[in-house]
């Protein structure tokens, strides 16, 4: 299974810079080990407020219990609160590929079908959505797509995208057939020094 984990670190008052740097060095070393084991897939930094220390991580584990053990093994866990989002396979998830240098974005989609919409219309828009996501994946814009646990009356999905900038991404998202029924939250991502993808370049 794959999981998106929001990791928020709060260093206790009075902790010396030497101790912080030592723990961060051990965290980097542990991240490399977890990446080599196939548990840590990606790391990103979302937009941060002054003084905020937050990371988004994509992890793979056989179960929730194994993920808990993985997260607990990371040195920064002593100062960290983790929010875990289990991910499941999305039918439109593209084959994994690495695009050109571009900004990365995480999107959270909530699709709510209006009252009275026919099953035929739903099936049609789902088919057009699948065609469009395949096209965007082939062009290097859509990197990954996952399902999130559903809410009553809504479908939830998480997407990882690449684009030149936020304006280009918004145009891409507006081109999705389900856009008219979809609420989208977009998080721009920046490079994390321990991201396993850096080692692949």
Secondary structure, 3 states (H helix, E strand, C coil): CEEEEEEEECCCCCCCHHHHHHHHHHHHHHHHHHHHCCCEEEEEEECCCCCCCEEEEEEECCCHHHHHHHHHCCHHHHHEEEEEEEEEECCCCCCCCCCCCCEEEEEEEEECCCCCCCHHHHHHHHHHHHHHHHHHHHCCCEEEEEECCCECCEEEEEEEEEECCHHHHHHHHHCCHHHHHEEEEEEEEEECCCCHHHHHC
